[in-house]
């Protein structure tokens, strides 16, 4: 039943684009959540970073490829 719910949520979010842009730092104890994916930060993360939900695996993904508007 839980797998079915995950599959339905993934289908519901399939066309959605959501991301978190981290410009400076994220401290341990913070939970990053994007759509249906989340990650607890265990060590300091220095930006710039972007967090988004991988459309294939459904996992939260971090990348240093951030477009910063100046």
C-alpha positions in Angstrom: 0.0 0.0 0.0 2.9 2.4 0.8 4.5 1.7 -2.5 1.2 2.5 -4.3 1.0 5.8 -2.4 4.6 6.7 -3.3 3.9 5.9 -7.0 0.8 8.1 -6.9 2.7 11.0 -5.4 5.5 10.6 -7.9 2.9 10.7 -10.7 1.2 13.8 -9.2 4.5 15.7 -9.0 5.9 14.4 -12.3 5.5 17.7 -14.2 6.4 19.9 -11.2 9.7 21.9 -11.0 10.7 22.8 -7.5 14.1 23.5 -6.1 15.8 25.1 -3.1 18.7 27.4 -3.8 21.3 27.7 -1.0 23.4 30.8 -1.4 25.5 30.7 1.8 25.3 27.8 4.3 22.9 25.1 5.7 23.6 24.0 9.2 23.4 20.5 10.7 19.9 19.7 12.0 18.1 21.4 9.1 15.7 19.2 7.0 15.6 20.0 3.3 12.3 19.1 1.7 11.3 19.4 -2.0 8.0 18.0 -3.1 8.0 14.4 -1.8 11.7 14.1 -1.0 13.6 15.1 2.1 17.1 15.0 3.6 18.4 15.8 7.1 21.6 17.8 6.9 24.2 16.1 9.1 27.2 18.3 8.3 27.5 22.0 7.3 26.9 22.5 3.6 28.5 25.5 1.9 26.7 27.2 -1.0 26.0 28.0 -3.6 24.0 24.7 -4.0 20.6 23.7 -5.4 18.4 20.9 -4.1 15.8 19.2 -6.2 13.9 15.9 -6.4 15.3 13.5 -9.0 12.5 12.6 -11.3 13.7 9.0 -11.8 14.7 8.0 -8.3 12.5 10.4 -6.3 15.5 11.1 -4.1 16.6 14.6 -3.1 19.6 15.6 -5.1 22.2 18.3 -4.4 24.2 20.1 -7.1 26.7 22.9 -7.2 25.3 24.0 -10.6 23.3 27.0 -9.5 22.2 29.9 -11.7 22.4 33.0 -9.5 20.6 36.1 -10.8 22.7 39.2 -10.2 
